Amino acid sequence: MPNRISVTIAGQQYTILADENEEYTRQVAVRADNKIREAREVTEASPLNAAVLAALNLADEATKAEREVRRAKGEISEREEQIKAIREEMMRLVQENADLRDQLQAKAGMKFETTSEPEQTDEQKPEEEQNEQEKEDKQAETVKAEKKS
């Protein structure tokens, strides 16, 4: 059900039936009023001519915004295609890596440990893992020191 909202534009009182909420409708009315005021300040236009100039300015802004939206959507589509191509290449490389590992294992008669994720550097490891590793390193140093003495 449309809302009945009273607004003032170019000094005239209007009652607007709007599906949007009151705050939004008032913002639109203020914008229209400002555009008409700007048009009247630039030229000594009649109220009607000022309204037409304001409508032209608003239509220009809307058209430019629509162009920008289309451009942005096109850019998003391009990025999505690039992402898709990168994912496909990544999957191909993962498969190639697995095939090469299998070939190497077959030739060497060896078995390699496979991991789904690359090994983490110390900076990437959670703090608990780093602390545990530091404890193990200190224990190893202590054992070495005890053996020397």
Rosetta constraint file for C-alpha pairs under 8 A:
AtomPair CA 1 CA 19 HARMONIC 6.82 0.50
AtomPair CA 2 CA 17 HARMONIC 5.50 0.50
AtomPair CA 2 CA 18 HARMONIC 4.95 0.50
AtomPair CA 2 CA 19 HARMONIC 4.58 0.50
AtomPair CA 2 CA 20 HARMONIC 7.69 0.50
AtomPair CA 3 CA 16 HARMONIC 7.72 0.50
AtomPair CA 3 CA 17 HARMONIC 5.35 0.50
AtomPair CA 3 CA 18 HARMONIC 5.11 0.50
AtomPair CA 3 CA 19 HARMONIC 6.09 0.50
AtomPair CA 3 CA 20 HARMONIC 7.45 0.50
AtomPair CA 3 CA 21 HARMONIC 7.24 0.50
AtomPair CA 3 CA 22 HARMONIC 7.31 0.50
AtomPair CA 4 CA 15 HARMONIC 6.36 0.50
AtomPair CA 4 CA 16 HARMONIC 5.58 0.50
AtomPair CA 4 CA 17 HARMONIC 4.69 0.50
AtomPair CA 4 CA 18 HARMONIC 6.59 0.50
AtomPair CA 5 CA 15 HARMONIC 5.43 0.50
AtomPair CA 5 CA 16 HARMONIC 5.10 0.50
AtomPair CA 5 CA 17 HARMONIC 6.44 0.50
AtomPair CA 5 CA 18 HARMONIC 7.44 0.50
AtomPair CA 5 CA 22 HARMONIC 6.55 0.50
AtomPair CA 5 CA 25 HARMONIC 7.63 0.50
AtomPair CA 5 CA 26 HARMONIC 7.99 0.50
AtomPair CA 6 CA 13 HARMONIC 6.97 0.50
AtomPair CA 6 CA 14 HARMONIC 5.64 0.50
AtomPair CA 6 CA 15 HARMONIC 4.33 0.50
AtomPair CA 6 CA 16 HARMONIC 6.20 0.50
AtomPair CA 7 CA 13 HARMONIC 5.81 0.50
AtomPair CA 7 CA 14 HARMONIC 5.33 0.50
AtomPair CA 7 CA 15 HARMONIC 6.31 0.50
AtomPair CA 7 CA 16 HARMONIC 7.39 0.50
AtomPair CA 7 CA 26 HARMONIC 6.73 0.50
AtomPair CA 7 CA 29 HARMONIC 6.65 0.50
AtomPair CA 8 CA 12 HARMONIC 5.33 0.50
AtomPair CA 8 CA 13 HARMONIC 4.46 0.50
AtomPair CA 8 CA 14 HARMONIC 6.02 0.50
AtomPair CA 8 CA 29 HARMONIC 7.36 0.50
AtomPair CA 8 CA 33 HARMONIC 7.72 0.50
AtomPair CA 9 CA 13 HARMONIC 6.57 0.50
AtomPair CA 9 CA 14 HARMONIC 7.34 0.50
AtomPair CA 9 CA 29 HARMONIC 6.48 0.50
AtomPair CA 9 CA 30 HARMONIC 7.23 0.50
AtomPair CA 9 CA 32 HARMONIC 6.96 0.50
AtomPair CA 9 CA 33 HARMONIC 4.80 0.50
AtomPair CA 10 CA 33 HARMONIC 5.52 0.50
AtomPair CA 10 CA 36 HARMONIC 6.66 0.50
AtomPair CA 10 CA 37 HARMONIC 7.07 0.50
AtomPair CA 10 CA 47 HARMONIC 7.71 0.50
AtomPair CA 18 CA 25 HARMONIC 7.10 0.50
AtomPair CA 20 CA 24 HARMONIC 6.46 0.50
AtomPair CA 20 CA 25 HARMONIC 6.42 0.50
AtomPair CA 21 CA 25 HARMONIC 6.34 0.50
AtomPair CA 22 CA 26 HARMONIC 6.08 0.50
AtomPair CA 23 CA 27 HARMONIC 6.26 0.50
AtomPair CA 24 CA 28 HARMONIC 6.33 0.50
AtomPair CA 25 CA 29 HARMONIC 6.25 0.50
AtomPair CA 26 CA 30 HARMONIC 6.09 0.50
AtomPair CA 27 CA 31 HARMONIC 6.17 0.50
AtomPair CA 28 CA 32 HARMONIC 6.24 0.50
AtomPair CA 29 CA 33 HARMONIC 6.08 0.50
AtomPair CA 30 CA 34 HARMONIC 6.05 0.50
AtomPair CA 31 CA 35 HARMONIC 6.21 0.50
AtomPair CA 32 CA 36 HARMONIC 6.25 0.50
AtomPair CA 32 CA 54 HARMONIC 7.19 0.50
AtomPair CA 33 CA 37 HARMONIC 6.14 0.50
AtomPair CA 34 CA 38 HARMONIC 6.09 0.50
AtomPair CA 35 CA 39 HARMONIC 6.20 0.50
AtomPair CA 35 CA 54 HARMONIC 5.00 0.50
AtomPair CA 35 CA 55 HARMONIC 8.00 0.50
AtomPair CA 35 CA 57 HARMONIC 7.59 0.50
AtomPair CA 35 CA 58 HARMONIC 7.73 0.50
AtomPair CA 36 CA 40 HARMONIC 6.25 0.50
AtomPair CA 36 CA 50 HARMONIC 5.48 0.50
AtomPair CA 36 CA 51 HARMONIC 5.43 0.50
AtomPair CA 36 CA 53 HARMONIC 7.42 0.50
AtomPair CA 36 CA 54 HARMONIC 5.08 0.50
AtomPair CA 37 CA 41 HARMONIC 6.22 0.50
AtomPair CA 37 CA 50 HARMONIC 7.70 0.50
AtomPair CA 38 CA 42 HARMONIC 6.34 0.50
AtomPair CA 38 CA 54 HARMONIC 7.85 0.50
AtomPair CA 39 CA 43 HARMONIC 6.26 0.50
AtomPair CA 39 CA 45 HARMONIC 7.55 0.50
AtomPair CA 39 CA 50 HARMONIC 5.24 0.50
AtomPair CA 39 CA 51 HARMONIC 7.71 0.50
AtomPair CA 39 CA 53 HARMONIC 6.24 0.50
AtomPair CA 39 CA 54 HARMONIC 6.13 0.50
AtomPair CA 40 CA 44 HARMONIC 5.82 0.50
AtomPair CA 40 CA 45 HARMONIC 5.78 0.50
AtomPair CA 40 CA 46 HARMONIC 7.69 0.50
AtomPair CA 40 CA 47 HARMONIC 7.61 0.50
AtomPair CA 40 CA 50 HARMONIC 5.61 0.50
AtomPair CA 45 CA 49 HARMONIC 5.47 0.50
AtomPair CA 45 CA 50 HARMONIC 5.47 0.50
AtomPair CA 46 CA 50 HARMONIC 5.98 0.50
AtomPair CA 47 CA 51 HARMONIC 6.13 0.50
AtomPair CA 48 CA 52 HARMONIC 6.29 0.50
AtomPair CA 49 CA 53 HARMONIC 6.14 0.50
AtomPair CA 50 CA 54 HARMONIC 6.03 0.50
AtomPair CA 51 CA 55 HARMONIC 6.05 0.50
AtomPair CA 52 CA 56 HARMONIC 6.21 0.50
AtomPair CA 53 CA 57 HARMONIC 6.22 0.50
AtomPair CA 54 CA 58 HARMONIC 6.13 0.50
AtomPair CA 55 CA 59 HARMONIC 5.98 0.50
AtomPair CA 56 CA 60 HARMONIC 6.05 0.50
AtomPair CA 57 CA 61 HARMONIC 6.28 0.50
AtomPair CA 58 CA 62 HARMONIC 6.12 0.50
AtomPair CA 59 CA 63 HARMONIC 6.03 0.50
AtomPair CA 60 CA 64 HARMONIC 6.19 0.50
AtomPair CA 61 CA 65 HARMONIC 6.11 0.50
AtomPair CA 62 CA 66 HARMONIC 6.12 0.50
AtomPair CA 63 CA 67 HARMONIC 6.26 0.50
AtomPair CA 64 CA 68 HARMONIC 6.21 0.50
AtomPair CA 65 CA 69 HARMONIC 6.17 0.50
AtomPair CA 66 CA 70 HARMONIC 6.24 0.50
AtomPair CA 67 CA 71 HARMONIC 6.13 0.50
AtomPair CA 68 CA 72 HARMONIC 6.03 0.50
AtomPair CA 69 CA 73 HARMONIC 6.06 0.50
AtomPair CA 70 CA 74 HARMONIC 6.15 0.50
AtomPair CA 71 CA 75 HARMONIC 6.21 0.50
AtomPair CA 72 CA 76 HARMONIC 6.12 0.50
AtomPair CA 73 CA 77 HARMONIC 6.17 0.50
AtomPair CA 74 CA 78 HARMONIC 6.25 0.50
AtomPair CA 75 CA 79 HARMONIC 6.22 0.50
AtomPair CA 76 CA 80 HARMONIC 6.12 0.50
AtomPair CA 77 CA 81 HARMONIC 6.26 0.50
AtomPair CA 78 CA 82 HARMONIC 6.26 0.50
AtomPair CA 79 CA 83 HARMONIC 6.10 0.50
AtomPair CA 80 CA 84 HARMONIC 6.14 0.50
AtomPair CA 81 CA 85 HARMONIC 6.18 0.50
AtomPair CA 82 CA 86 HARMONIC 6.13 0.50
AtomPair CA 83 CA 87 HARMONIC 6.10 0.50
AtomPair CA 84 CA 88 HARMONIC 6.19 0.50
AtomPair CA 85 CA 89 HARMONIC 6.15 0.50
AtomPair CA 86 CA 90 HARMONIC 6.01 0.50
AtomPair CA 87 CA 91 HARMONIC 6.14 0.50
AtomPair CA 88 CA 92 HARMONIC 6.17 0.50
AtomPair CA 89 CA 93 HARMONIC 6.12 0.50
AtomPair CA 90 CA 94 HARMONIC 6.11 0.50
AtomPair CA 91 CA 95 HARMONIC 6.19 0.50
AtomPair CA 92 CA 96 HARMONIC 6.09 0.50
AtomPair CA 93 CA 97 HARMONIC 5.94 0.50
AtomPair CA 94 CA 98 HARMONIC 6.24 0.50
AtomPair CA 95 CA 99 HARMONIC 6.14 0.50
AtomPair CA 96 CA 100 HARMONIC 6.11 0.50
AtomPair CA 97 CA 101 HARMONIC 6.09 0.50
AtomPair CA 98 CA 102 HARMONIC 6.16 0.50
AtomPair CA 99 CA 103 HARMONIC 6.21 0.50
AtomPair CA 100 CA 104 HARMONIC 6.09 0.50
AtomPair CA 101 CA 105 HARMONIC 6.08 0.50
AtomPair CA 101 CA 112 HARMONIC 7.81 0.50
AtomPair CA 102 CA 106 HARMONIC 6.11 0.50
AtomPair CA 103 CA 107 HARMONIC 6.21 0.50
AtomPair CA 104 CA 108 HARMONIC 5.99 0.50
AtomPair CA 104 CA 110 HARMONIC 7.96 0.50
AtomPair CA 105 CA 109 HARMONIC 5.37 0.50
AtomPair CA 105 CA 110 HARMONIC 4.88 0.50
AtomPair CA 105 CA 111 HARMONIC 5.77 0.50
AtomPair CA 105 CA 112 HARMONIC 7.12 0.50
AtomPair CA 106 CA 110 HARMONIC 7.03 0.50
AtomPair CA 120 CA 124 HARMONIC 5.54 0.50
AtomPair CA 120 CA 125 HARMONIC 5.95 0.50
AtomPair CA 121 CA 125 HARMONIC 6.37 0.50
AtomPair CA 122 CA 130 HARMONIC 6.70 0.50
AtomPair CA 125 CA 129 HARMONIC 6.22 0.50
AtomPair CA 125 CA 130 HARMONIC 6.39 0.50
AtomPair CA 126 CA 130 HARMONIC 6.49 0.50
AtomPair CA 127 CA 131 HARMONIC 6.13 0.50
AtomPair CA 128 CA 132 HARMONIC 6.14 0.50
AtomPair CA 129 CA 133 HARMONIC 6.12 0.50
AtomPair CA 130 CA 134 HARMONIC 6.10 0.50
AtomPair CA 131 CA 135 HARMONIC 6.24 0.50
AtomPair CA 132 CA 136 HARMONIC 6.32 0.50
AtomPair CA 133 CA 137 HARMONIC 6.13 0.50
AtomPair CA 134 CA 138 HARMONIC 6.18 0.50
AtomPair CA 135 CA 139 HARMONIC 6.17 0.50
AtomPair CA 136 CA 140 HARMONIC 6.18 0.50
AtomPair CA 137 CA 141 HARMONIC 6.25 0.50
AtomPair CA 138 CA 142 HARMONIC 6.13 0.50
AtomPair CA 139 CA 143 HARMONIC 6.18 0.50
AtomPair CA 140 CA 144 HARMONIC 6.23 0.50
AtomPair CA 141 CA 145 HARMONIC 6.10 0.50
AtomPair CA 142 CA 146 HARMONIC 6.10 0.50
AtomPair CA 143 CA 147 HARMONIC 6.19 0.50
AtomPair CA 144 CA 148 HARMONIC 6.33 0.50
AtomPair CA 145 CA 149 HARMONIC 6.49 0.50
